[in-house]
């Protein structure tokens, strides 16, 4: 959670600081077939998606690090390869330059490390495991489910179905743990 907040701050500040035009704004994109809305603002550097991807994968890297050296090397290679593969899709769809993705990856890695440090040092998220706050989470999950159902009725996108499935499973799990007391 701390890592995500740090990455949001980095992304917001750096995009305003650099104000680099996106490729669709800088180049003639008439020979390309663009699916969806053309991204053409002055917020290309750094790639926010890359920051998010590398923040998440940095936390995963250190959270699930194997003990054996052979497995560590494979794990690190897998995480870095997967993160770069996902982040480079932003270049492939024409939303960013390769440098945007690379710099976003660096700031994502830094965000992940800072988030891990903040969480371990200050223990600001320990209250989440306290069962007295579970009713708040249950209500928030229900609100999110309702919001997603409304979104599904307006925009029938597959990602919303994945999101609602995840929320329903989380809602079920937290409710059963809370009820068992």
N, C-alpha and C positions, 0 to 999 in steps of 0.2 A: 504494500500500500504506500509506504514512504517512497519507494522507488518510482511509482507511478506519479505521485505528486511532484517529485523532483523533476521528472521528465516533462511534465506539463509546464512547469516554470521555465525550464530550458527552452522548450519548443516555442513558447509564447514570446519570450524575450528575444531569442535569436532571430526568429522570423521577422520581427519588427526592426531589429537592429540592422540586418543585412538587406532586406527588401529586394531580393534578387527576382527578376521576372521568370516565370515558368517557361519551359521550352515552347509551349503552344503560343505564348505571347511574343517570344523572341524570334521564332522562325516561322516561315510560311508553312502552314500545316494543311494546305489544300490537297496535296497528293495523298494524304492519309485518311483512312476510314476511322473516324473516332466514334467509339461506342460510349454513350452517356454524355454527360455534361463536360465540355471542354474546360480544363483547368487552366486559367490564364491570368491569375493574379500575380502580385509581386511578393509571393511568399514561398519561394522555391527552396531557399537555403535556410536551415537544414530540412531534410525530409522528416516530417513529424511521424510518419509511419515507421521510418527506420529507427527513430529514437524509441518509439514504443516497442518495436520488435526487439531491438538490442537490450532495452531495459528488461523486458520480460525474459529473454533468453539468458541474460546475465544472472538474474535471480534463479532461474532454473539450473544454470550451470553450477552455481555454488550450493544450491539447496539439495541437489541430488548427485553430488560428486561421489563417484565410487572410491573405495579405499585402495584397491590394487592399482598400481602404476599403469599396467597395460590397459585396464578399463578406463582409467582417468584420461589417457591419451585419446582413446576412441571416443569417449564422452565429449571431450573438448572439441575434437575434430567434428563430431556430429552436430554439436550445438552451433559452432561457428559456421559450418557449411549450410546448415538449415537457415540460420539467421540471415546470412548473405543472400541465399537463394530467394528467400521471401522479400528481403529489402530491395534486391535488384529488379523485382517486378515493377517497382515504381519507375525505373528507367525504361523498362520494356513497354509500359503503357504511355510513355511520353509525359508523365507528370513531373519528373525530376531529371536533373543531370546526374551523372555518376558521382560527381563531387558532393552533391547534396546528400546522396545516400551514404557515402563514406563518412562525411562529417556527422550526419545523423547517427550513424553507427557508433562513432567515437563518443558522442554525447549520451547516447543510450547506454553504452557500457559504463560511463562515468555515473550516470543516473542510477543504474543498478547497484553499483558499488556504494554510492552515497546512501541509497535506500537501505541496503543491508547494514551499513555502519550505523545509521540513525536508529533503525529498529533494534539492533543489538545493544547499542549504548544507552538509549533513553527508554526503551521498553514502552513506547507510547501506544502500542496496540494490544497490550495485555488485557484490557477491559473487554475485548471482543469475546474471549473465552468464558466470560462470566455469564452464567445462565439467566441472571436477572435482566439482561439486555435482550434476550432472545425474542420476547414479544415485539420489540421495536423492529428487529430484523424480519420477523414474520410479516408485520404490517408493510414494511418497505418492499419485501419480495412480492406481496400481493398487489401493491400499487404498480410495481414494475410489470407484473403479469398482465394486469388490466391494460396498462399502457401499450404493451406489446400486442395484445389482442386487437386494440384499436388500430395500431399501425398495420397489422396484418389485413384488417378489413379495407384499409386505404391503399396499401402497397403490399402486394402479395410476393414478398421476397423470401427466398429460402433461408437467409441468415436469421430472419425473425423466428422461424420455426426452430432453428438450432438454439437460439437464445431463450425461447420460451420453454423448450425441453430442459435446458440447463437450469432455468429458474424453478421449474416445477420439481425437479429432482432435489435441488437445494432446499426448497420450501418443505418438501416432504421430510428430508433428513433433519432439518433444524426443528421441525414441529415434533417429530418422534422423539428426538433427544430431549426437548423441553418438556413434553408430556410425561416422560418416564421419571423425571426428577428423582 
